[in-house]
Amino acid sequence: MSIKITKPSILPGFMELTPKEQVAFNHVSDVIRRNYESFGFLPIDTPIIEKSEVLLAKTGGDTEKQIYTLTKGSTDMALRFDLTVPLARYVSQHMEELAFPFKRYQIGKVYRGERNQRGRFREFYQCDVDVIGNGSLSIVNDAQIPSIIYKIFKELGFENFKIRLNNRKILDGFLRSLNIESYIEVLRIVDKIEKIGEEKVREELKEYISSEEAMDSLISFITTTGSNDEKIEMLKNLGVTHEKFVEGVEELETVNKYIKVLGVPDKNYIIDFKITRGLDYYTGTVYETFLDDYPEFGSVCSGGRYDNLAQYYTEKKLPGVGISIGLTRLFWSFMESNIIDLNKNSVMDAMVIPMDEDFEYGIEICSKLREAGLKVDIYVEGGKFPKKMKYANKLSVPNVIIIGETEKSENKILVKNMVTGDQTLVTIEEGIDILTNK
């Protein structure tokens, strides 16, 4: 009886990596995680599947169409489409167990029925970080977010990137001072100016702004140039007295002050009145991050301040501020642009290669190196020495430890650096110092 062979394949919109690619992916994820934790954020993990009534408490339009729903018995369930809604449910459910402000990060998979296209995925990792307050939340938290972004992308090796920030209250108050009432609709159109250009924005705005003078004032405002400090001075001298505008200017001035205190250079962040995050979700500070040398990536990190995270799950007011990094799409972009060096990272610190078929000494060496906190493996297959070295090289192992008769008789190891080619005959203790860079 013959076995039917099924062609191995995965569904469109899902990403599967080779081990080398996965090591590089994990490196990027670890950089993000490490920086989140360095600012005191705590990890949480929520179920991939949520009750539909919880997950869909506030959805609509295209978002609801993209959600994967499941049914098991009489229970309606859905795959989470972001990490924010599960966070809202989590905080509401565990309020008595949490310390506020609650600083959490989560790195996990989310699912959306995206139209199949290049660089868009149906299953992808998001890396979220949020600070949640109980009743109130200091605006100083809004300045910490750009500092986190700055440190992450610096550690990933980028010098030329800009965190663009704004405060939606400013544009809200400015629009109302011009007697423009269609606030959300106008914001959504303004948010597209980088993609579609000023002329098309003007065309779309005509539906909501009939006065040419008001149109010119708005376009002039959102395209204001100058340094961050100059823009804040311009806002303060503009003469707009609407309370939302005044409040937004005060908040933006405070955020700008503390971003500087936190050590983010002027070249890496800019106040940009075109950034609105065209969703009614955000109510104050908003962020978008772009890599200057790779504009085709679009925004690589975005987020902002919201007034009430969990209004659909509790009557308590839970304001917050946070960002999200779409890790899968970002990594895919890195791969497409050859930014990632797949030979740079390895899960191993060293590989032990015995010259003969006696593995006892080599295994003892592995045990001692592991006890010292090193990650090592031993090659126990047959073959000639070049084949063994080729194997280690293919795995991008940074060091190999060669074990021959000399090494065994002298109770030593030969450490070879696979990058420089240097090799040294040393004691096991000296070898540990070399491998741990002491």
Secondary structure, 3 states (H helix, E strand, C coil): CCCCCCCCCCCCCCCCCCHHHHHHHHHHHHHHHHHHHHCCCEECCCCCEEEHHHHCCCCCHHHHHHCCEEEECCEEEEECCCCHHHHHHHHHHCHHHCCCCEEEEEEEEEECCCCCCCCCCCEEEEEEEEEECCCCCCCHHHHHHHHHHHHHHHHCCCCCEEEEEEEHHHHHHHHHHCCCCCHHHHHHHHCCHHHHCHHHHHHHHCCCCCCHHHHHHHHHHHCCCCCHHHHHHHHHCCCCCCHHHHHHHHHHHHHHHHHHHCCCCHHHEEECCCCCCCCCCCCCEEEEEEECCCHHHCCCEEEEEECCCCCCCCCCCCCEEEEEEEHHHHHHHHHHCCCCCCCCCCCCCEEEEECCCCCHHHHHHHHHHHHCCCCEEECCCCCCHHHHHHHHHHCCCCEEEEECHHHHHHCEEEEEECCCCCEEEEEHHHHHHHHCCC
